[in-house]
Amino acid sequence: MEEKSEAIRWINKQLKSHDYKTVTHLEAELADGITLLRLVQIVVDEQLPRHFLRPVMRVQKIENLKLSLQFLQDKGIDVSGVKAEGLVDGDIHSILLLIRHLQEWHDVLRGSEGGSDSSTASSSGPLQPRAGGLGILEFSVTTKDDIAILNWVAEMIHRDIPSYSVLSDGRVLCNLVNTLSPGAVDIRVSVLSLC
């Protein structure tokens, strides 16, 4: 299966970049969750919470896999249709679906290494993943369009905009409106408690 071979190549490229052991049998080597945890740490560039380093029992393996999946979901990476139980049982369709989602996220974060699309995220723009409270990344965008929008807003108001969550209280929107049309929002009256 060509997709499986490509997934193994991509995984091994990521693992080699951090001196981790590479994989040859995808279904078996992702089943304990350790390889997936390492891959997730590489893709999101963050240390994951405590996990079982040498899982032996099925429940420990599932716990490691659930930790990875929950972590990815919290970062805004689509993991729908992927279950820890399927991964531990070696369900190749779930594995390939998850790897596809990780590849897409990786490409958005770091830009396509093949150079086929120069509009993907680069490591030097104003939108960068950064650690938030309790070591959690505050980065929930998944597409180039999201990144482009947030980069534009960040450029307009001269402030770091790591995700859409910073728009929730209205301050960024007020700043953007006043940057584009000075005085349009009377901050003292309209949003005194926000700005």
C-alpha positions in Angstrom: 0.0 0.0 0.0 1.6 3.2 -1.2 0.0 5.5 1.3 1.3 3.3 4.1 4.8 3.5 2.7 4.6 7.2 2.4 3.3 7.5 6.0 6.3 5.4 7.2 8.7 7.6 5.3 7.2 10.8 6.7 7.2 9.4 10.3 10.8 8.2 10.0 11.9 11.6 8.7 10.4 13.3 11.7 11.7 10.7 14.2 15.2 10.8 12.7 15.3 14.6 13.0 15.2 14.0 16.8 17.3 10.9 17.0 14.4 8.6 17.8 14.2 5.0 16.6 12.5 4.7 13.2 9.5 2.5 12.4 9.2 -0.4 9.9 5.9 -2.0 10.9 3.4 0.8 11.4 0.6 -1.0 13.0 2.7 -2.7 15.7 5.0 0.2 16.4 2.3 2.8 16.9 0.2 0.4 19.1 1.9 1.2 22.5 1.6 5.0 22.0 5.2 5.8 22.6 6.1 6.4 18.9 2.9 8.4 18.5 3.7 10.5 21.6 7.2 11.2 20.2 5.7 12.1 16.8 3.2 14.5 18.4 5.9 16.1 20.4 7.9 16.7 17.3 4.9 18.1 15.3 3.7 20.5 18.0 7.2 21.2 19.3 6.1 20.7 22.9 6.7 18.1 25.6 3.6 16.1 26.4 2.3 15.5 29.9 3.4 12.4 31.9 2.7 9.1 30.2 3.7 5.4 30.5 7.3 5.1 29.2 7.2 1.3 29.0 3.6 0.3 28.6 3.0 -3.4 28.9 -0.7 -3.7 29.5 -3.3 -2.8 26.9 -4.9 -0.2 29.2 -1.5 1.6 29.5 -1.1 1.6 25.7 -4.6 2.9 25.3 -4.0 5.6 27.9 -0.9 6.8 26.0 -2.8 6.9 22.8 -5.7 8.7 24.3 -3.3 11.3 25.8 -1.9 11.9 22.3 -5.3 12.2 20.7 -6.7 14.5 23.4 -3.6 16.6 23.1 -3.9 16.9 19.3 -7.6 17.7 19.6 -6.9 20.4 22.1 -4.5 21.9 19.6 -7.2 22.0 16.9 -6.0 19.0 15.0 -8.8 17.0 13.6 -8.7 13.5 15.1 -12.4 12.6 14.4 -12.7 9.0 13.3 -9.6 8.0 15.2 -10.0 6.0 18.4 -7.2 4.8 20.7 -8.6 1.3 20.7 -8.4 1.2 16.9 -4.7 2.4 17.0 -3.8 -0.2 19.7 -5.4 -2.9 17.6 -3.5 -1.8 14.5 -6.4 -0.5 12.5 -4.4 0.7 9.4 -7.3 3.0 8.3 -7.3 4.9 11.6 -3.5 5.1 11.6 -3.3 6.5 8.1 -6.1 9.0 8.8 -4.2 10.2 11.9 -0.9 10.4 10.1 -2.6 12.4 7.3 -3.9 14.9 9.8 -0.5 15.2 11.5 1.2 15.8 8.1 -1.3 18.5 7.2 -0.8 20.2 10.6 3.0 19.9 10.3 2.9 21.4 6.8 0.8 24.3 8.0 3.1 25.0 10.9 6.4 24.7 9.2 5.5 25.2 5.5 5.7 22.6 2.9 9.3 21.2 2.8 8.7 20.3 -0.9 8.3 24.0 -1.7 5.2 23.4 -3.6 3.2 26.1 -1.8 5.1 29.2 -0.5 2.0 30.6 1.2 2.1 28.1 4.0 3.3 29.1 7.4 6.9 29.9 7.9 8.8 30.0 11.1 9.4 33.7 11.0 5.8 35.2 10.8 4.0 36.9 13.7 1.8 33.8 14.2 3.9 31.3 16.2 2.9 28.5 18.5 3.8 29.5 22.1 3.4 28.0 25.5 0.4 29.1 27.4 -0.6 28.4 30.9 0.4 25.0 32.3 2.6 24.4 29.3 -0.3 24.2 26.8 0.2 25.5 23.3 -2.2 28.4 22.5 -2.5 27.6 18.8 -5.7 26.3 17.3 -5.6 27.3 13.6 -5.3 24.6 11.1 -5.4 26.1 7.6 -3.3 28.5 5.6 -6.3 30.8 5.4 -6.5 30.9 9.3 -2.9 31.8 9.5 -3.1 34.4 6.8 -6.1 36.1 8.6 -4.4 36.1 12.0 -1.1 37.3 10.6 -2.9 40.2 8.9 -4.6 41.1 12.1 -1.3 40.9 14.0 0.4 43.1 11.4 -2.4 45.7 11.6 -2.5 46.0 15.4 1.2 45.2 16.1 0.3 42.5 18.5 0.9 38.7 18.6 -2.3 36.9 17.7 -1.6 33.2 18.4 -5.2 31.9 17.8 -8.8 32.9 17.3 -9.2 32.6 21.1 -7.7 36.1 21.6 -10.7 37.6 19.8 -13.2 36.3 22.3 -13.2 39.4 24.6 -13.4 42.0 21.9 -10.2 43.9 22.6 -8.4 42.8 19.4 -11.5 43.6 17.4 -11.7 47.1 18.9 -8.0 47.7 18.2 -8.5 46.5 14.6 -11.5 48.6 14.0 -9.7 51.7 15.4 -6.6 51.0 13.4 -8.6 50.8 10.2 -10.9 53.7 11.1 -9.5 55.8 13.9 -12.1 56.8 16.4 -14.8 54.5 15.0 -15.1 52.8 18.4 -15.2 55.1 21.4 -13.3 52.8 23.7 -14.1 54.9 26.8 -17.8 54.4 26.4 -18.4 51.2 24.3 -16.0 48.8 25.6 -14.5 50.4 28.7 -14.4 47.1 30.5 -12.8 45.3 27.6 -10.0 47.6 26.5 
